[in-house]
Each structure stands twice: as structure tokens, then as C-alpha cells.
Amino acid sequence: MIAIVFSLLIPGIGHVFMGRFGRALIWLGGALAIGLIFREAPEQRELLYAMQGALAVFAAIDISLLIRSEGRTGRR
């Protein structure tokens, strides 16, 4: 549950918490890329927040699916 909350706060941090560093880099890189793209467009701040929020939700879904699949296979 902690990993899911971490991913909602900052995409990828929940993956780091679970030891999935490759996926963490992908999620963090996506968040940074979105921030860099919209850095030059402050008038589109609402779109930036919406995209960052969606990315955080997808990262949380991804880590929850990983936790669920690892629980079934016994991998930790």
C-alpha cells in the first residue's frame, strides 16, 4: 500500500520502494519529460497538472498490478 501512495505522489517512487529500478526510471523520466515540455508554456498549466495526475494514477496502477502478480508467483 505504501508503494501505491508513493507512486501517486511522485510517479516512479513506489517502484523504487519495491526495488523495480528500471520501471522507476521510465515513470520518473515520463514525469520529467512532461514537465520539460510544458516548462515553456505556463498558460497551459491546467493541462500540465492533468497529464502529471494521469501519469501518477497510471504509475500507481502499474505498481499495484506488479504487487498483485508478485504475490501470486511468490516473487519478492
Backbone as ProteinMPNN parsed JSONL, in Angstrom:
{"seq_chain_A": "MIAIVFSLLIPGIGHVFMGRFGRALIWLGGALAIGLIFREAPEQRELLYAMQGALAVFAAIDISLLIRSEGRTGRR", "coords_chain_A": {"N_chain_A": [[0.819, -1.193, 0.0], [1.997, 1.216, 0.69], [3.778, 1.672, -1.42], [2.016, 2.218, -3.497], [0.866, 4.639, -2.677], [3.187, 6.227, -2.668], [3.706, 6.229, -5.429], [1.528, 7.649, -6.344], [2.099, 10.149, -5.348], [4.653, 10.87, -6.435], [5.387, 9.849, -9.555], [6.917, 6.733, -10.051], [8.396, 6.564, -7.689], [7.25, 4.727, -5.987], [7.905, 2.421, -7.344], [10.655, 2.397, -7.004], [10.703, 1.982, -4.256], [9.795, -0.63, -4.216], [11.889, -1.891, -5.396], [12.095, -1.973, -8.157], [13.835, -0.74, -10.303], [14.276, -0.179, -13.039], [11.705, 0.222, -14.15], [11.03, 2.35, -12.535], [12.706, 4.376, -13.451], [11.608, 4.79, -15.973], [8.995, 5.762, -15.374], [9.628, 8.044, -13.794], [11.152, 9.428, -15.671], [9.202, 9.947, -17.594], [7.551, 11.713, -16.161], [9.337, 13.827, -15.769], [9.836, 14.514, -18.448], [7.318, 15.437, -19.299], [7.102, 17.668, -17.646], [9.255, 19.207, -18.61], [8.46, 19.689, -21.251], [6.2, 21.301, -20.923], [7.281, 23.418, -19.64], [7.876, 25.724, -21.014], [5.415, 26.73, -21.543], [3.559, 28.314, -19.722], [0.915, 29.119, -19.721], [-0.589, 26.919, -20.147], [-0.94, 25.486, -17.826], [-2.972, 24.025, -16.522], [-3.325, 21.81, -18.184], [-0.831, 20.613, -17.909], [-0.928, 19.846, -15.175], [-3.051, 18.031, -15.311], [-1.995, 16.055, -17.015], [0.244, 15.198, -15.517], [-1.081, 14.253, -13.267], [-2.583, 12.143, -14.389], [-0.476, 10.51, -15.214], [0.605, 9.838, -12.72], [-1.507, 8.343, -11.636], [-1.574, 6.175, -13.441], [0.963, 5.122, -12.93], [0.61, 4.299, -10.285], [-1.347, 2.353, -10.672], [0.148, 0.556, -12.187], [2.149, -0.265, -10.329], [0.523, -1.444, -8.429], [-0.505, -3.6, -9.858], [1.876, -4.984, -10.294], [2.549, -5.676, -7.648], [0.418, -7.336, -7.074], [0.79, -9.408, -8.995], [3.304, -10.38, -8.225], [2.679, -11.355, -5.754], [1.151, -13.567, -6.391], [2.977, -15.203, -7.704], [4.905, -15.569, -5.841], [7.242, -14.192, -5.891], [9.511, -11.87, -4.544]], "CA_chain_A": [[0.0, 0.0, 0.0], [2.897, 2.371, 0.742], [4.307, 1.873, -2.768], [0.964, 2.831, -4.303], [0.78, 6.042, -2.254], [4.383, 6.889, -3.184], [3.554, 6.43, -6.872], [0.559, 8.719, -6.555], [2.749, 11.425, -5.038], [5.674, 11.093, -7.47], [5.44, 8.628, -10.367], [8.182, 6.018, -10.056], [8.964, 6.388, -6.362], [6.739, 3.448, -5.491], [8.686, 1.375, -7.996], [11.939, 2.378, -6.299], [10.415, 1.357, -2.969], [9.643, -2.074, -4.439], [13.109, -2.425, -5.993], [11.939, -2.065, -9.614], [14.517, 0.486, -10.701], [14.078, 0.081, -14.462], [10.386, 0.84, -14.319], [11.055, 3.641, -11.844], [13.324, 5.346, -14.368], [10.645, 5.086, -17.042], [7.938, 6.627, -14.828], [10.222, 9.34, -13.442], [11.519, 10.079, -16.929], [7.97, 10.466, -18.186], [7.135, 12.897, -15.398], [10.273, 14.911, -16.093], [9.625, 14.921, -19.839], [6.104, 16.259, -19.347], [7.448, 18.952, -17.03], [10.124, 19.97, -19.51], [7.685, 20.102, -22.422], [5.294, 22.384, -20.564], [8.037, 24.479, -18.965], [7.825, 26.929, -21.848], [4.023, 27.114, -21.803], [2.884, 28.475, -18.424], [-0.524, 29.338, -19.908], [-1.233, 25.603, -20.211], [-0.653, 24.863, -16.534], [-4.007, 23.043, -16.204], [-3.022, 20.608, -18.951], [0.331, 20.014, -17.248], [-1.39, 19.172, -13.963], [-3.874, 16.888, -15.707], [-1.126, 14.996, -17.535], [1.025, 14.679, -14.398], [-2.01, 13.463, -12.45], [-2.866, 10.891, -15.096], [0.737, 9.699, -15.148], [0.701, 9.318, -11.354], [-2.522, 7.29, -11.486], [-1.119, 5.007, -14.191], [2.098, 4.539, -12.197], [0.046, 3.609, -9.127], [-1.99, 1.136, -11.187], [1.221, -0.36, -12.579], [2.781, -0.863, -9.153], [-0.443, -2.33, -7.779], [-0.529, -4.843, -10.65], [3.128, -5.69, -10.001], [2.425, -6.256, -6.309], [-0.537, -8.446, -7.182], [1.384, -10.534, -9.735], [4.382, -10.945, -7.422], [2.049, -12.114, -4.675], [0.706, -14.848, -6.944], [4.122, -16.047, -8.088], [5.786, -15.739, -4.701], [8.463, -13.403, -6.084], [9.59, -10.683, -3.672]], "C_chain_A": [[0.868, 1.264, 0.0], [3.427, 2.696, -0.651], [3.281, 2.556, -3.666], [0.846, 4.319, -3.959], [1.994, 6.821, -2.764], [4.241, 7.187, -4.672], [2.529, 7.513, -7.187], [1.176, 10.087, -6.286], [3.768, 11.818, -6.101], [5.783, 9.809, -8.279], [6.843, 8.022, -10.374], [8.761, 5.76, -8.68], [8.465, 5.092, -5.72], [7.491, 2.273, -6.091], [10.069, 1.262, -7.357], [11.775, 1.664, -4.964], [10.33, -0.157, -3.087], [10.872, -2.693, -5.105], [13.044, -2.604, -7.492], [12.5, -0.803, -10.246], [14.35, 0.816, -12.181], [12.752, 0.756, -14.733], [10.341, 2.208, -13.653], [11.643, 4.715, -12.752], [12.367, 5.743, -15.486], [9.574, 6.053, -16.54], [8.477, 8.005, -14.451], [10.618, 10.129, -14.688], [10.307, 10.669, -17.631], [7.491, 11.726, -17.489], [8.042, 14.091, -15.701], [10.072, 15.428, -17.515], [8.392, 15.804, -19.973], [6.39, 17.637, -18.753], [8.3, 19.822, -17.931], [9.37, 20.481, -20.73], [6.831, 21.324, -22.096], [5.99, 23.526, -19.83], [7.919, 25.803, -19.714], [6.403, 27.419, -22.087], [3.261, 27.274, -20.49], [1.376, 28.691, -18.554], [-1.291, 28.013, -19.989], [-0.982, 24.799, -18.93], [-1.683, 23.786, -16.172], [-3.758, 21.725, -16.934], [-1.828, 19.867, -18.358], [-0.107, 19.228, -16.018], [-2.229, 17.939, -14.293], [-3.006, 15.731, -16.207], [-0.28, 14.384, -16.424], [0.147, 13.822, -13.489], [-2.331, 12.133, -13.082], [-1.659, 9.963, -15.047], [0.892, 9.078, -13.76], [-0.302, 8.193, -11.126], [-2.084, 6.036, -12.227], [0.073, 4.333, -13.514], [1.606, 3.766, -10.983], [-0.652, 2.316, -9.546], [-0.926, 0.106, -11.55], [1.848, -1.03, -11.36], [1.802, -1.779, -8.428], [-0.565, -3.651, -8.537], [0.743, -5.657, -10.427], [3.062, -6.381, -8.639], [1.51, -7.469, -6.358], [0.078, -9.648, -7.884], [2.526, -11.166, -8.955], [3.838, -11.745, -6.252], [1.597, -13.491, -5.153], [1.865, -15.782, -7.247], [5.072, -16.304, -6.941], [7.087, -14.985, -4.827], [8.417, -12.174, -5.197], [10.897, -9.997, -3.859]], "O_chain_A": [[0.51, 2.265, -0.621], [3.516, 3.866, -1.023], [3.641, 3.383, -4.504], [0.738, 5.158, -4.853], [1.851, 7.947, -3.24], [4.611, 8.269, -5.128], [2.655, 8.216, -8.189], [0.811, 11.072, -6.927], [3.757, 12.941, -6.605], [6.222, 8.785, -7.755], [7.827, 8.704, -10.663], [9.544, 4.826, -8.512], [9.206, 4.44, -4.984], [7.693, 1.253, -5.433], [10.592, 0.161, -7.189], [12.607, 0.84, -4.586], [10.737, -0.883, -2.181], [10.893, -3.899, -5.352], [13.869, -3.324, -8.056], [11.758, 0.085, -10.669], [14.288, 1.992, -12.539], [12.686, 1.747, -15.46], [9.686, 3.123, -14.152], [11.132, 5.833, -12.811], [12.327, 6.904, -15.893], [9.277, 7.049, -17.2], [7.851, 9.021, -14.754], [10.44, 11.346, -14.749], [10.377, 11.761, -18.194], [7.078, 12.688, -18.136], [7.572, 15.217, -15.868], [10.131, 16.633, -17.758], [8.421, 16.81, -20.682], [5.965, 18.653, -19.302], [8.095, 21.033, -18.009], [9.622, 21.594, -21.191], [6.747, 22.263, -22.887], [5.342, 24.498, -19.442], [7.87, 26.87, -19.102], [6.207, 28.426, -22.767], [2.401, 26.451, -20.176], [0.638, 28.468, -17.594], [-2.519, 28.004, -19.906], [-0.832, 23.578, -18.97], [-1.331, 22.759, -15.591], [-3.958, 20.65, -16.368], [-1.816, 18.637, -18.312], [0.295, 18.079, -15.836], [-2.119, 16.916, -13.619], [-3.248, 14.573, -15.867], [-0.102, 13.167, -16.391], [0.586, 12.782, -12.998], [-2.352, 11.106, -12.404], [-1.812, 8.757, -14.858], [1.271, 7.913, -13.643], [0.026, 7.193, -10.486], [-2.21, 4.935, -11.691], [0.181, 3.107, -13.526], [2.126, 2.692, -10.681], [-0.558, 1.304, -8.852], [-1.079, -1.08, -11.256], [2.056, -2.243, -11.364], [2.215, -2.794, -7.867], [-0.712, -4.707, -7.921], [0.692, -6.886, -10.376], [3.472, -7.533, -8.499], [1.797, -8.501, -5.752], [-0.085, -10.781, -7.432], [2.701, -12.383, -9.015], [4.466, -12.706, -5.807], [1.656, -14.464, -4.401], [1.761, -16.996, -7.073], [5.952, -17.159, -7.042], [7.958, -15.111, -3.966], [7.386, -11.508, -5.112], [11.158, -8.98, -3.217]]}, "name": "protein", "num_of_chains": 1, "seq": "MIAIVFSLLIPGIGHVFMGRFGRALIWLGGALAIGLIFREAPEQRELLYAMQGALAVFAAIDISLLIRSEGRTGRR"}
